[in-house]
Amino acid sequence: MKHVIVSVINDLVTDQRVHKSCLTLQKAGFEVLLVGRKLKNSPKMDDRPYRTHRMRLIFEKGPLFYAEYNIRLFLYLLFHKADCLLSNDLDTLLPSFFISRMKRINLIYDSHEYFTEVPELVYRPKVQKVWRTIEEFVLPKMKEMITVNESIADLFRDKYGIKVHVIRNIPMRKMKPAPTTREALGLPNDKHILILQGSGINIHRGSEELVSAMQYLDDCVLLIIGGGDVLPLLKKEVTDNHYEDRVRFFPRMPYQDMMAITQLAELGFTLDRDTNLNYKFSLPNKLFDYIQADVPIIASHLPEIERIIRNYNIGAFIDDHDPLTIARTIKDVISDEKTLLTWKNNLTFAAKDLCWENEENILMKIYEQYI
């Protein structure tokens, strides 16, 4: 049996795309080893049907962290057997590329976003240049790669003339757990439940405006589940304005637990702003999580998200990011029971189509050529 080492820079626990990719690699005939890092506050690893390894690092953020991780990953790959490497995102690509050339083994690259245009880099041109240099050095030397939607795929095709496969980050149908209850979470029975979830609740993704909109929504409770750089600001706003009865925060948690809560919601939100190419062409995981949880969606007008929602008729859009506009949209949707029922019915069909069990068939054909 051939061995594949899958590398990612996070702590593995909540990265469902990488987990699903590892399961598909197993089905394709590989013995899988998944490598990431372990932080001081990383949750305990759940049981996986494949091997995992999390490296403890001296640095946890900043340029020294990225340098340390890439050096450590290079050394790990150098001294461990592999017939193939799967690199997830640009921050693991360089050591994977060097090892693939040194050992003359295959390298698969899966880009989960348009990395060089994320807001953390757009406003730091010197750092952005470093990552662009790595991308421009490696990608022209590769025959093919994988990414998450057609818009981002087209950007890579146009820039590098590379073959790009699209594998959307869609949940498994069989991973849908039983819902929890309002009582278990201490939620009132007389209020509408709204949800914003995800591991990247960051700046310019609409969470700031959504929290501000809660001042106009005394009959709603917003649940925010996950992690991200903007959470301290959101929590401060909630405390300063005494919204504690309207906004509840939950930390990152196992996927099954998150989905059990998500199913309680009446509306789910994906409100990224068009401030950079990565956000403009995003197709976030939470969109598909809401679909699998049968939760109608309110979204911003971004092409990939809008295409899904309009094709299946499962939600509405905000006209702008003014908190009052968001609040009015929520009120209009909640009061329209007929439209909500139509969306709920349509979500049943969308969930059957937009599941990993269908998407995996495409990925299997890609992986099988590396056996």
C-alpha positions as CSV (number, residue, x, y, z in Angstrom):
1,M,0.0,0.0,0.0
2,K,1.3,3.5,-0.9
3,H,1.8,6.1,1.8
4,V,0.6,9.7,1.6
5,I,1.5,12.4,4.1
6,V,-1.1,15.2,4.2
7,S,0.1,18.5,5.6
8,V,-1.9,21.5,7.0
9,I,-0.9,24.3,9.3
10,N,-3.8,24.2,11.7
11,D,-4.4,21.9,14.7
12,L,-6.5,19.4,12.7
13,V,-9.5,19.2,15.0
14,T,-12.1,21.2,13.2
15,D,-10.8,21.1,9.6
16,Q,-13.5,19.1,7.9
17,R,-12.2,19.5,4.4
18,V,-8.8,17.9,5.3
19,H,-10.6,15.2,7.2
20,K,-12.8,14.3,4.3
21,S,-9.8,14.4,1.9
22,C,-8.0,11.9,4.2
23,L,-11.0,9.6,4.2
24,T,-11.2,9.8,0.4
25,L,-7.4,9.0,0.1
26,Q,-8.0,5.9,2.2
27,K,-10.8,4.9,-0.1
28,A,-8.5,5.4,-3.1
29,G,-6.0,3.0,-1.6
30,F,-3.5,5.1,0.4
31,E,-2.2,4.7,4.0
32,V,-2.7,8.2,5.4
33,L,-0.7,10.3,7.8
34,L,-2.1,13.8,8.6
35,V,0.4,16.3,10.0
36,G,-0.4,19.7,11.6
37,R,0.4,21.6,14.7
38,K,-0.7,21.7,18.4
39,L,-1.4,25.0,20.2
40,K,-1.6,25.5,24.0
41,N,-5.4,25.8,23.7
42,S,-5.9,23.2,21.0
43,P,-8.8,20.8,21.7
44,K,-8.1,17.1,22.2
45,M,-7.9,15.1,18.9
46,D,-10.9,13.0,18.2
47,D,-10.4,9.4,17.0
48,R,-9.6,9.1,13.3
49,P,-9.4,6.0,11.1
50,Y,-5.9,7.3,9.9
51,R,-2.8,8.4,11.7
52,T,-2.2,12.0,12.8
53,H,0.7,13.9,14.1
54,R,0.6,17.4,15.7
55,M,3.9,19.3,16.2
56,R,4.4,21.5,19.2
57,L,6.1,24.8,18.1
58,I,8.0,27.5,20.0
59,F,6.1,30.3,18.2
60,E,2.4,30.4,17.7
61,K,2.0,33.4,15.4
62,G,3.8,35.9,13.2
63,P,6.7,35.3,10.7
64,L,8.7,33.2,13.1
65,F,5.8,30.8,13.5
66,Y,5.5,30.4,9.7
67,A,9.3,30.0,9.4
68,E,9.5,27.4,12.2
69,Y,6.5,25.4,10.9
70,N,7.9,25.2,7.4
71,I,11.3,24.1,8.6
72,R,9.8,21.6,11.0
73,L,7.5,20.3,8.2
74,F,10.4,20.0,5.8
75,L,12.4,17.9,8.3
76,Y,9.4,15.8,9.2
77,L,8.7,15.0,5.5
78,L,12.4,14.4,4.9
79,F,12.7,11.6,7.5
80,H,9.3,9.9,7.0
81,K,8.3,7.5,4.2
82,A,5.8,8.8,1.6
83,D,5.0,7.9,-1.9
84,C,2.8,11.0,-2.3
85,L,2.3,14.3,-0.6
86,L,-0.9,16.4,-0.2
87,S,-0.2,20.0,0.7
88,N,-3.2,22.1,1.9
89,D,-2.9,25.8,1.3
90,L,0.1,27.9,0.4
91,D,1.6,27.9,3.9
92,T,2.6,24.2,3.6
93,L,3.4,24.1,-0.1
94,L,7.1,25.1,-0.2
95,P,8.5,22.3,2.0
96,S,6.2,19.8,0.3
97,F,7.4,20.9,-3.1
98,F,11.1,20.7,-2.1
99,I,10.7,17.2,-0.7
100,S,8.7,16.0,-3.7
101,R,11.5,17.0,-5.9
102,M,14.2,15.6,-3.7
103,K,12.5,12.2,-3.2
104,R,10.9,12.2,-6.7
105,I,7.4,11.6,-5.4
106,N,4.1,13.1,-6.5
107,L,2.7,16.3,-4.9
108,I,-1.0,17.2,-4.8
109,Y,-1.8,20.8,-3.9
110,D,-5.2,21.8,-2.5
111,S,-5.8,25.5,-2.2
112,H,-8.7,26.2,0.2
113,E,-8.8,29.9,-0.7
114,Y,-7.1,32.5,-2.8
115,F,-4.4,32.7,-0.2
116,T,-2.4,35.7,-1.5
117,E,-5.5,37.9,-1.4
118,V,-6.7,37.3,2.1
119,P,-7.2,40.5,4.1
120,E,-4.4,39.6,6.5
121,L,-2.0,40.0,3.5
122,V,-3.7,42.6,1.3
123,Y,-3.0,45.3,4.0
124,R,0.6,44.0,4.5
125,P,2.2,44.3,1.0
126,K,5.7,43.1,2.1
127,V,4.3,39.9,3.6
128,Q,2.0,39.5,0.7
129,K,5.0,39.7,-1.6
130,V,6.7,36.8,0.2
131,W,3.7,34.5,-0.3
132,R,3.3,35.6,-3.9
133,T,6.9,34.8,-4.5
134,I,6.4,31.3,-3.1
135,E,3.3,30.8,-5.2
136,E,4.9,32.1,-8.4
137,F,7.9,29.9,-7.8
138,V,6.0,26.6,-7.3
139,L,2.8,26.6,-9.3
140,P,4.2,27.0,-12.8
141,K,6.2,23.9,-12.1
142,M,3.1,21.8,-11.3
143,K,0.8,20.1,-13.8
144,E,-2.5,20.4,-11.8
145,M,-4.0,21.5,-8.5
146,I,-7.3,21.5,-6.6
147,T,-9.3,24.5,-5.3
148,V,-12.7,25.2,-3.8
149,N,-14.8,26.9,-6.6
150,E,-14.7,27.9,-10.2
151,S,-14.1,31.6,-9.7
152,I,-10.8,30.9,-7.8
153,A,-9.9,28.2,-10.2
154,D,-10.2,30.6,-13.1
155,L,-7.8,33.0,-11.3
156,F,-5.2,30.2,-11.0
157,R,-5.8,29.1,-14.6
158,D,-5.4,32.6,-16.0
159,K,-2.3,33.4,-14.0
160,Y,-0.3,30.1,-14.3
161,G,-1.9,28.2,-17.1
162,I,-2.3,25.2,-14.8
163,K,-5.0,22.6,-14.8
164,V,-7.3,23.2,-11.8
165,H,-9.9,20.8,-10.4
166,V,-12.8,22.2,-8.4
167,I,-13.7,20.3,-5.2
168,R,-16.2,22.3,-3.1
169,N,-16.0,21.9,0.7
170,I,-19.4,20.2,1.2
171,P,-20.4,18.3,4.3
172,M,-21.3,14.6,4.4
173,R,-25.0,13.8,4.6
174,K,-24.2,11.0,7.1
175,M,-22.4,13.4,9.4
176,K,-25.6,15.3,10.3
177,P,-26.3,14.6,14.0
178,A,-29.5,14.9,16.0
179,P,-30.2,18.5,17.0
180,T,-29.8,19.7,20.5
181,T,-32.6,21.6,22.4
182,R,-33.2,25.1,23.5
183,E,-33.4,23.9,27.0
184,A,-29.9,22.3,26.9
185,L,-28.4,25.6,25.8
186,G,-30.5,27.8,28.1
187,L,-32.2,29.6,25.2
188,P,-35.6,31.2,25.5
189,N,-38.6,29.6,23.8
190,D,-40.1,32.9,22.7
191,K,-37.3,34.3,20.6
192,H,-36.1,33.6,17.0
193,I,-32.7,31.9,16.9
194,L,-30.1,33.2,14.4
195,I,-26.7,31.7,13.8
196,L,-23.2,32.7,12.5
197,Q,-20.7,29.9,12.6
198,G,-17.2,29.1,11.3
199,S,-13.5,28.9,12.1
200,G,-12.8,32.2,10.3
201,I,-14.9,34.8,12.0
202,N,-12.6,37.6,11.0
203,I,-12.5,41.2,10.0
204,H,-14.7,42.3,7.0
205,R,-16.8,39.1,7.1
206,G,-19.9,40.9,8.2
207,S,-20.0,39.8,11.9
208,E,-19.4,43.3,13.2
209,E,-22.4,44.6,11.4
210,L,-24.6,41.6,12.3
211,V,-23.8,42.1,16.0
212,S,-24.6,45.8,15.7
213,A,-27.9,44.9,14.0
214,M,-29.0,43.0,17.2
215,Q,-29.8,46.4,18.8
216,Y,-32.9,46.5,16.6
217,L,-33.9,42.8,17.2
218,D,-35.3,42.3,20.7
219,D,-37.1,39.2,19.6
220,C,-34.0,37.4,18.4
221,V,-31.0,35.6,19.8
222,L,-27.8,35.4,17.7
223,L,-25.5,32.4,18.3
224,I,-21.9,32.8,17.3
225,I,-19.9,29.6,17.1
226,G,-16.2,29.4,16.3
227,G,-13.0,31.3,16.3
228,G,-11.5,34.3,14.5
229,D,-9.6,37.6,15.0
230,V,-12.6,39.8,15.3
231,L,-14.2,37.9,18.3
232,P,-12.7,40.1,21.0
233,L,-14.2,43.2,19.4
234,L,-17.6,41.5,19.1
235,K,-17.6,40.4,22.7
236,K,-16.6,43.9,23.8
237,E,-19.4,45.5,21.8
238,V,-21.9,43.0,23.3
239,T,-20.7,43.8,26.9
240,D,-20.5,47.6,26.3
241,N,-24.0,47.7,24.9
242,H,-25.6,45.1,27.2
243,Y,-26.6,42.7,24.4
244,E,-25.9,39.6,26.5
245,D,-29.5,38.5,26.2
246,R,-29.3,38.9,22.4
247,V,-25.9,37.5,21.5
248,R,-24.4,34.2,22.8
249,F,-20.8,33.1,22.0
250,F,-19.7,29.5,21.7
251,P,-16.0,28.4,21.3
252,R,-14.7,26.2,18.5
253,M,-16.1,22.7,19.0
254,P,-16.2,19.3,17.2
255,Y,-18.2,19.5,14.0
256,Q,-21.0,17.2,15.2
257,D,-21.6,19.4,18.3
258,M,-21.6,22.6,16.1
259,M,-24.1,21.1,13.7
260,A,-26.4,19.9,16.5
261,I,-26.6,23.6,17.6
262,T,-26.9,24.9,14.0
263,Q,-30.0,22.9,13.4
264,L,-31.8,25.0,16.1
265,A,-31.5,28.1,14.0
266,E,-34.2,29.7,11.9
267,L,-31.7,31.7,9.8
268,G,-28.0,31.3,9.1
269,F,-25.7,34.1,7.9
270,T,-22.7,34.5,5.5
271,L,-22.0,38.2,5.1
272,D,-18.5,38.5,3.7
273,R,-17.7,41.9,2.3
274,D,-16.2,42.4,-1.2
275,T,-13.0,43.9,0.2
276,N,-10.5,41.6,-1.5
277,L,-10.5,38.9,-4.1
278,N,-10.5,36.1,-1.6
279,Y,-13.7,37.2,0.0
280,K,-15.3,38.3,-3.3
281,F,-15.0,34.7,-4.6
282,S,-15.4,32.9,-1.4
283,L,-17.7,29.9,-1.0
284,P,-17.6,29.4,2.7
285,N,-18.0,26.1,4.5
286,K,-20.8,27.5,6.7
287,L,-23.1,28.0,3.6
288,F,-23.1,24.2,3.1
289,D,-23.4,23.5,6.8
290,Y,-26.6,25.6,6.9
291,I,-27.9,23.7,3.9
292,Q,-27.3,20.4,5.5
293,A,-28.9,21.6,8.7
294,D,-32.0,22.8,6.8
295,V,-31.4,26.4,7.8
296,P,-32.4,29.2,5.4
297,I,-29.7,31.7,4.6
298,I,-29.2,35.5,4.5
299,A,-26.1,36.4,2.6
300,S,-24.2,39.3,1.0
301,H,-24.1,39.6,-2.8
302,L,-21.0,37.6,-3.7
303,P,-21.0,35.6,-7.0
304,E,-20.3,32.0,-5.8
305,I,-22.6,32.3,-2.8
306,E,-25.4,34.0,-4.8
307,R,-25.2,31.3,-7.4
308,I,-26.0,28.6,-4.9
309,I,-28.7,30.4,-3.1
310,R,-30.5,31.5,-6.2
311,N,-30.2,28.2,-8.0
312,Y,-32.0,26.4,-5.1
313,N,-34.1,29.4,-3.8
314,I,-33.0,28.9,-0.2
315,G,-32.5,32.4,1.1
316,A,-32.3,36.2,0.7
317,F,-29.6,38.9,0.4
318,I,-28.8,42.1,2.2
319,D,-28.6,45.2,0.0
320,D,-25.7,46.7,2.1
321,H,-23.9,46.1,5.3
322,D,-25.6,48.9,7.3
323,P,-26.8,47.2,10.6
324,L,-30.2,48.7,10.1
325,T,-30.5,47.2,6.7
326,I,-29.5,43.8,8.1
327,A,-32.1,44.1,10.9
328,R,-34.8,45.1,8.4
329,T,-34.0,42.1,6.2
330,I,-34.1,39.7,9.1
331,K,-37.5,41.1,10.2
332,D,-38.9,40.9,6.7
333,V,-37.8,37.3,6.3
334,I,-39.0,36.1,9.7
335,S,-42.5,37.7,9.1
336,D,-42.9,35.9,5.8
337,E,-43.8,32.4,6.8
338,K,-44.9,31.3,3.3
339,T,-41.4,32.1,1.8
340,L,-39.7,30.5,4.8
341,L,-41.6,27.3,4.2
342,T,-40.7,27.3,0.5
343,W,-37.0,27.7,1.4
344,K,-37.2,24.9,4.0
345,N,-38.7,22.6,1.4
346,N,-36.0,23.6,-1.2
347,L,-33.3,23.0,1.4
348,T,-34.2,19.3,1.4
349,F,-33.4,19.0,-2.3
350,A,-30.3,21.2,-2.0
351,A,-28.9,19.1,0.8
352,K,-29.3,15.9,-1.2
353,D,-27.4,17.5,-4.1
354,L,-24.7,19.4,-2.2
355,C,-23.2,16.7,-0.2
356,W,-19.7,15.2,0.0
357,E,-20.9,11.8,-1.1
358,N,-21.5,13.4,-4.6
359,E,-18.4,15.6,-4.6
360,E,-16.1,12.8,-3.5
361,N,-16.6,11.0,-6.8
362,I,-14.7,13.8,-8.6
363,L,-11.9,13.7,-6.0
364,M,-11.5,9.9,-6.2
365,K,-10.7,10.2,-9.9
366,I,-8.0,12.7,-9.1
367,Y,-6.4,10.7,-6.3
368,E,-6.6,7.4,-8.2
369,Q,-4.1,8.6,-10.8
370,Y,-1.4,8.9,-8.1
371,I,-1.8,5.3,-6.8
